[in-house]
Each structure stands twice: as structure tokens, then as C-alpha cells.
Amino acid sequence: PHRTPWWLILLRLVIAGLVILALAQPLLRASEALPGDGPIVILLDNGWSAAPHWDRRTQALDDVLDQAARTDRSVLLVPSADLDIPGTAAPGILPAAEARRIASGIAPRPWPSDPAAALAAIESAMLPMP
């Protein structure tokens, strides 16, 4: 035909706009920041009961670590079932990138978590050093 129909031009423009939008990787709800301005404390239950929905937990953890990295906040990551393992270092306040590296190695353990020990670890990590 002599001319391209208007609806075909419109369809091509819409497709091009959607491709550009997809390549830009927009953030949904990026303005919703985590409350507060200190370190982000994450108590991750990785006991035996957490295994069935572990993929949802790791996705939520990734989302929080992404927000921490965007706002340049430090993270205190405490897995609740790993605290009684001999040789396990006490958790500390870390940059978001380092916390992400540590979080990638956390997996559900075949024993129950210890919430009291996890809270004690959080308290000891949050206390100022003398």
C-alpha cells in the first residue's frame, strides 16, 4: 500500500514503548523506604520449620537487602538456627553487599531455631563497644 495504516503505526509505537520500559528495569514502589535511619536488623528463621517456604523467605530477604543497598544502610543479619554451631561467628553490622554475600550461604537447618539466643545476639551486636 501507498501508506501505512494509523493503527499499525500506533501498535508499533506501543510495542517500542513497552520494550524500552522493560529494558529500563523500573522499580515498583521505590519511594517506600524502610523506616528509621540506623542499621536494618533482620532476624531470619532458618530452622527446620522454615524449609517448606524457603524460596519466599529468600525473596523477601533479597527485597530488603535491595532497599538497604539503595539507601546505603548497614544490615545486621541474624540466622536463628545457626547460633549454637561451634565456630560460628557472632553476627555483626555489615554493609548491604556483604550481608547479601552471607545471606546467599544461609540455608534451612535440620534443627529448631532458638529465638532467645537470636535476640541475645541482636542485643550484643547493637550495644556500643566500650
FIKOLZA-1660 file (N, C-alpha, C; in steps of 0.1 Angstrom, whole numbers, plus 5000, padded with zeros to 4 digits):
% residues 130
   i   px   py   pz ch aa at
   1 5008 4988 5000  A  P  N
   1 5000 5000 5000  A  P CA
   1 5009 5013 5000  A  P  C
   2 5002 5023 4996  A  H  N
   2 5009 5036 4995  A  H CA
   2 5013 5042 5009  A  H  C
   3 5004 5040 5019  A  R  N
   3 5006 5045 5032  A  R CA
   3 5004 5034 5042  A  R  C
   4 5011 5035 5054  A  T  N
   4 5009 5025 5065  A  T CA
   4 4997 5030 5072  A  T  C
   5 4988 5020 5076  A  P  N
   5 4976 5024 5084  A  P CA
   5 4980 5030 5097  A  P  C
   6 4972 5039 5102  A  W  N
   6 4975 5046 5115  A  W CA
   6 4975 5036 5127  A  W  C
   7 4967 5026 5126  A  W  N
   7 4966 5016 5137  A  W CA
   7 4979 5008 5138  A  W  C
   8 4985 5005 5127  A  L  N
   8 4998 4997 5126  A  L CA
   8 5009 5006 5132  A  L  C
   9 5009 5019 5129  A  I  N
   9 5019 5028 5134  A  I CA
   9 5018 5029 5149  A  I  C
  10 5005 5030 5154  A  L  N
  10 5003 5031 5168  A  L CA
  10 5007 5018 5175  A  L  C
  11 5004 5006 5169  A  L  N
  11 5008 4994 5175  A  L CA
  11 5023 4992 5176  A  L  C
  12 5030 4997 5166  A  R  N
  12 5045 4996 5166  A  R CA
  12 5050 5006 5177  A  R  C
  13 5044 5017 5179  A  L  N
  13 5049 5027 5189  A  L CA
  13 5046 5021 5203  A  L  C
  14 5035 5015 5205  A  V  N
  14 5032 5009 5218  A  V CA
  14 5042 4998 5221  A  V  C
  15 5045 4989 5211  A  I  N
  15 5054 4978 5213  A  I CA
  15 5068 4984 5216  A  I  C
  16 5072 4994 5209  A  A  N
  16 5086 5000 5211  A  A CA
  16 5086 5006 5225  A  A  C
  17 5075 5013 5230  A  G  N
  17 5075 5018 5243  A  G CA
  17 5076 5008 5254  A  G  C
  18 5069 4996 5252  A  L  N
  18 5070 4986 5262  A  L CA
  18 5083 4979 5263  A  L  C
  19 5090 4978 5251  A  V  N
  19 5104 4973 5251  A  V CA
  19 5113 4982 5259  A  V  C
  20 5112 4995 5256  A  I  N
  20 5120 5005 5263  A  I CA
  20 5118 5005 5278  A  I  C
  21 5105 5004 5282  A  L  N
  21 5102 5003 5296  A  L CA
  21 5107 4990 5303  A  L  C
  22 5107 4979 5296  A  A  N
  22 5112 4967 5301  A  A CA
  22 5127 4967 5303  A  A  C
  23 5134 4973 5293  A  L  N
  23 5148 4974 5294  A  L CA
  23 5153 4984 5305  A  L  C
  24 5145 4993 5309  A  A  N
  24 5148 5003 5319  A  A CA
  24 5148 4997 5333  A  A  C
  25 5142 4985 5334  A  Q  N
  25 5140 4978 5347  A  Q CA
  25 5135 4988 5358  A  Q  C
  26 5123 4993 5357  A  P  N
  26 5117 5002 5367  A  P CA
  26 5115 4995 5380  A  P  C
  27 5116 5004 5391  A  L  N
  27 5114 4999 5404  A  L CA
  27 5099 5002 5408  A  L  C
  28 5092 4992 5412  A  L  N
  28 5078 4995 5417  A  L CA
  28 5079 4998 5432  A  L  C
  29 5072 5008 5436  A  R  N
  29 5072 5013 5450  A  R CA
  29 5086 5016 5455  A  R  C
  30 5094 5022 5447  A  A  N
  30 5108 5026 5451  A  A CA
  30 5107 5037 5461  A  A  C
  31 5097 5045 5462  A  S  N
  31 5096 5055 5472  A  S CA
  31 5093 5050 5486  A  S  C
  32 5089 5038 5487  A  E  N
  32 5086 5032 5500  A  E CA
  32 5099 5027 5507  A  E  C
  33 5104 5036 5515  A  A  N
  33 5117 5032 5521  A  A CA
  33 5114 5025 5534  A  A  C
  34 5124 5018 5539  A  L  N
  34 5123 5011 5552  A  L CA
  34 5123 5022 5563  A  L  C
  35 5116 5020 5573  A  P  N
  35 5115 5031 5584  A  P CA
  35 5128 5032 5591  A  P  C
  36 5131 5043 5597  A  G  N
  36 5143 5045 5605  A  G CA
  36 5154 5049 5597  A  G  C
  37 5166 5052 5604  A  D  N
  37 5178 5056 5597  A  D CA
  37 5190 5049 5602  A  D  C
  38 5189 5039 5611  A  G  N
  38 5200 5032 5616  A  G CA
  38 5202 5019 5608  A  G  C
  39 5209 5010 5614  A  P  N
  39 5211 4997 5607  A  P CA
  39 5198 4989 5607  A  P  C
  40 5196 4981 5596  A  I  N
  40 5184 4973 5595  A  I CA
  40 5187 4959 5601  A  I  C
  41 5179 4955 5611  A  V  N
  41 5180 4943 5618  A  V CA
  41 5171 4932 5612  A  V  C
  42 5177 4921 5607  A  I  N
  42 5170 4911 5600  A  I CA
  42 5172 4898 5609  A  I  C
  43 5161 4893 5614  A  L  N
  43 5162 4880 5621  A  L CA
  43 5155 4870 5612  A  L  C
  44 5164 4861 5607  A  L  N
  44 5160 4851 5597  A  L CA
  44 5158 4838 5603  A  L  C
  45 5146 4833 5603  A  D  N
  45 5143 4819 5609  A  D CA
  45 5147 4809 5598  A  D  C
  46 5158 4802 5601  A  N  N
  46 5162 4791 5592  A  N CA
  46 5162 4778 5599  A  N  C
  47 5153 4776 5608  A  G  N
  47 5151 4762 5614  A  G CA
  47 5144 4753 5605  A  G  C
  48 5142 4741 5610  A  W  N
  48 5136 4731 5601  A  W CA
  48 5122 4735 5597  A  W  C
  49 5114 4742 5604  A  S  N
  49 5101 4746 5600  A  S CA
  49 5100 4757 5589  A  S  C
  50 5112 4763 5586  A  A  N
  50 5112 4773 5576  A  A CA
  50 5115 4767 5562  A  A  C
  51 5118 4754 5561  A  A  N
  51 5122 4748 5548  A  A CA
  51 5111 4748 5538  A  A  C
  52 5098 4745 5541  A  P  N
  52 5088 4745 5531  A  P CA
  52 5086 4757 5523  A  P  C
  53 5088 4769 5529  A  H  N
  53 5086 4782 5522  A  H CA
  53 5099 4790 5521  A  H  C
  54 5110 4783 5520  A  W  N
  54 5123 4789 5520  A  W CA
  54 5125 4799 5508  A  W  C
  55 5119 4796 5497  A  D  N
  55 5120 4805 5485  A  D CA
  55 5114 4818 5488  A  D  C
  56 5102 4818 5494  A  R  N
  56 5096 4831 5498  A  R CA
  56 5104 4839 5508  A  R  C
  57 5110 4832 5517  A  R  N
  57 5118 4839 5527  A  R CA
  57 5130 4846 5520  A  R  C
  58 5137 4838 5511  A  T  N
  58 5149 4844 5505  A  T CA
  58 5145 4855 5496  A  T  C
  59 5133 4855 5489  A  Q  N
  59 5129 4866 5481  A  Q CA
  59 5126 4878 5489  A  Q  C
  60 5120 4877 5501  A  A  N
  60 5117 4888 5510  A  A CA
  60 5130 4894 5515  A  A  C
  61 5140 4885 5518  A  L  N
  61 5153 4889 5522  A  L CA
  61 5160 4897 5511  A  L  C
  62 5159 4892 5499  A  D  N
  62 5166 4899 5488  A  D CA
  62 5159 4913 5486  A  D  C
  63 5146 4914 5488  A  D  N
  63 5140 4927 5486  A  D CA
  63 5144 4937 5497  A  D  C
  64 5146 4932 5509  A  V  N
  64 5150 4941 5520  A  V CA
  64 5165 4945 5518  A  V  C
  65 5173 4936 5513  A  L  N
  65 5187 4939 5511  A  L CA
  65 5189 4949 5499  A  L  C
  66 5180 4947 5489  A  D  N
  66 5180 4957 5478  A  D CA
  66 5177 4971 5483  A  D  C
  67 5167 4972 5491  A  Q  N
  67 5163 4985 5497  A  Q CA
  67 5174 4991 5506  A  Q  C
  68 5181 4982 5513  A  A  N
  68 5192 4987 5521  A  A CA
  68 5204 4992 5513  A  A  C
  69 5206 4985 5502  A  A  N
  69 5217 4989 5493  A  A CA
  69 5214 5002 5486  A  A  C
  70 5201 5004 5482  A  R  N
  70 5197 5017 5476  A  R CA
  70 5198 5029 5485  A  R  C
  71 5195 5026 5498  A  T  N
  71 5196 5038 5507  A  T CA
  71 5209 5038 5515  A  T  C
  72 5218 5029 5512  A  D  N
  72 5231 5029 5518  A  D CA
  72 5231 5027 5533  A  D  C
  73 5223 5017 5537  A  R  N
  73 5221 5014 5551  A  R CA
  73 5228 5001 5554  A  R  C
  74 5234 5000 5566  A  S  N
  74 5240 4988 5570  A  S CA
  74 5230 4978 5575  A  S  C
  75 5234 4965 5576  A  V  N
  75 5225 4954 5579  A  V CA
  75 5231 4945 5590  A  V  C
  76 5222 4941 5600  A  L  N
  76 5225 4931 5609  A  L CA
  76 5217 4919 5606  A  L  C
  77 5223 4909 5601  A  L  N
  77 5216 4896 5597  A  L CA
  77 5219 4885 5607  A  L  C
  78 5208 4880 5613  A  V  N
  78 5210 4870 5623  A  V CA
  78 5201 4858 5620  A  V  C
  79 5208 4847 5615  A  P  N
  79 5200 4835 5613  A  P CA
  79 5197 4828 5626  A  P  C
  80 5185 4824 5629  A  S  N
  80 5181 4819 5642  A  S CA
  80 5185 4805 5645  A  S  C
  81 5189 4797 5636  A  A  N
  81 5192 4783 5639  A  A CA
  81 5207 4781 5638  A  A  C
  82 5215 4791 5634  A  D  N
  82 5230 4788 5633  A  D CA
  82 5238 4793 5645  A  D  C
  83 5231 4798 5655  A  L  N
  83 5238 4805 5666  A  L CA
  83 5245 4795 5676  A  L  C
  84 5240 4783 5676  A  D  N
  84 5246 4773 5685  A  D CA
  84 5257 4764 5679  A  D  C
  85 5260 4767 5666  A  I  N
  85 5271 4759 5660  A  I CA
  85 5284 4764 5664  A  I  C
  86 5293 4755 5669  A  P  N
  86 5306 4759 5673  A  P CA
  86 5314 4765 5662  A  P  C
  87 5321 4776 5664  A  G  N
  87 5329 4782 5654  A  G CA
  87 5321 4792 5646  A  G  C
  88 5308 4793 5648  A  T  N
  88 5300 4804 5641  A  T CA
  88 5303 4817 5647  A  T  C
  89 5307 4826 5639  A  A  N
  89 5310 4840 5644  A  A CA
  89 5297 4847 5648  A  A  C
  90 5298 4855 5658  A  A  N
  90 5287 4863 5662  A  A CA
  90 5284 4873 5651  A  A  C
  91 5271 4876 5649  A  P  N
  91 5267 4885 5638  A  P CA
  91 5272 4899 5641  A  P  C
  92 5274 4906 5630  A  G  N
  92 5279 4920 5632  A  G CA
  92 5271 4929 5622  A  G  C
  93 5273 4941 5623  A  I  N
  93 5266 4951 5614  A  I CA
  93 5275 4952 5602  A  I  C
  94 5269 4949 5590  A  L  N
  94 5277 4949 5578  A  L CA
  94 5271 4958 5567  A  L  C
  95 5278 4961 5557  A  P  N
  95 5272 4968 5545  A  P CA
  95 5263 4958 5538  A  P  C
  96 5254 4963 5531  A  A  N
  96 5243 4955 5524  A  A CA
  96 5249 4945 5515  A  A  C
  97 5260 4948 5507  A  A  N
  97 5266 4939 5498  A  A CA
  97 5272 4927 5505  A  A  C
  98 5279 4930 5517  A  E  N
  98 5285 4919 5525  A  E CA
  98 5274 4910 5531  A  E  C
  99 5263 4917 5535  A  A  N
  99 5252 4909 5541  A  A CA
  99 5245 4900 5530  A  A  C
 100 5245 4905 5518  A  R  N
 100 5239 4897 5507  A  R CA
 100 5248 4885 5504  A  R  C
 101 5261 4886 5505  A  R  N
 101 5270 4875 5503  A  R CA
 101 5268 4865 5514  A  R  C
 102 5267 4869 5526  A  I  N
 102 5265 4860 5537  A  I CA
 102 5251 4853 5536  A  I  C
 103 5241 4861 5532  A  A  N
 103 5227 4856 5531  A  A CA
 103 5226 4845 5520  A  A  C
 104 5235 4846 5510  A  S  N
 104 5234 4835 5500  A  S CA
 104 5239 4822 5505  A  S  C
 105 5246 4821 5516  A  G  N
 105 5251 4809 5522  A  G CA
 105 5242 4803 5533  A  G  C
 106 5232 4811 5536  A  I  N
 106 5223 4806 5547  A  I CA
 106 5212 4797 5541  A  I  C
 107 5210 4786 5548  A  A  N
 107 5201 4776 5543  A  A CA
 107 5193 4770 5556  A  A  C
 108 5181 4764 5553  A  P  N
 108 5174 4758 5565  A  P CA
 108 5182 4747 5571  A  P  C
 109 5182 4747 5584  A  R  N
 109 5189 4737 5592  A  R CA
 109 5180 4726 5597  A  R  C
 110 5184 4714 5599  A  P  N
 110 5175 4703 5604  A  P CA
 110 5173 4703 5619  A  P  C
 111 5174 4714 5625  A  W  N
 111 5171 4715 5639  A  W CA
 111 5163 4728 5642  A  W  C
 112 5156 4729 5653  A  P  N
 112 5148 4741 5656  A  P CA
 112 5156 4753 5658  A  P  C
 113 5150 4764 5656  A  S  N
 113 5157 4777 5658  A  S CA
 113 5156 4781 5673  A  S  C
 114 5165 4790 5677  A  D  N
 114 5165 4794 5691  A  D CA
 114 5163 4809 5691  A  D  C
 115 5150 4813 5693  A  P  N
 115 5147 4828 5693  A  P CA
 115 5154 4835 5704  A  P  C
 116 5155 4829 5716  A  A  N
 116 5161 4836 5727  A  A CA
 116 5176 4839 5724  A  A  C
 117 5183 4829 5719  A  A  N
 117 5197 4831 5715  A  A CA
 117 5198 4842 5704  A  A  C
 118 5189 4842 5695  A  A  N
 118 5189 4852 5684  A  A CA
 118 5187 4866 5689  A  A  C
 119 5178 4867 5698  A  L  N
 119 5176 4881 5704  A  L CA
 119 5188 4885 5713  A  L  C
 120 5194 4876 5720  A  A  N
 120 5206 4879 5727  A  A CA
 120 5218 4883 5718  A  A  C
 121 5219 4877 5706  A  A  N
 121 5229 4880 5696  A  A CA
 121 5226 4894 5691  A  A  C
 122 5213 4897 5688  A  I  N
 122 5210 4911 5683  A  I CA
 122 5213 4921 5694  A  I  C
 123 5210 4919 5706  A  E  N
 123 5213 4928 5717  A  E CA
 123 5228 4931 5718  A  E  C
 124 5236 4920 5718  A  S  N
 124 5250 4921 5719  A  S CA
 124 5256 4928 5707  A  S  C
 125 5251 4927 5695  A  A  N
 125 5256 4933 5683  A  A CA
 125 5252 4948 5683  A  A  C
 126 5241 4951 5689  A  M  N
 126 5236 4965 5689  A  M CA
 126 5242 4974 5700  A  M  C
 127 5247 4967 5711  A  L  N
 127 5253 4975 5722  A  L CA
 127 5266 4982 5717  A  L  C
 128 5268 4994 5721  A  P  N
 128 5280 5001 5717  A  P CA
 128 5292 4995 5724  A  P  C
 129 5303 4995 5718  A  M  N
 129 5316 4989 5723  A  M CA
 129 5322 4999 5733  A  M  C
 130 5327 4994 5744  A  P  N
 130 5333 5003 5754  A  P CA
 130 5346 5009 5750  A  P  C
% end
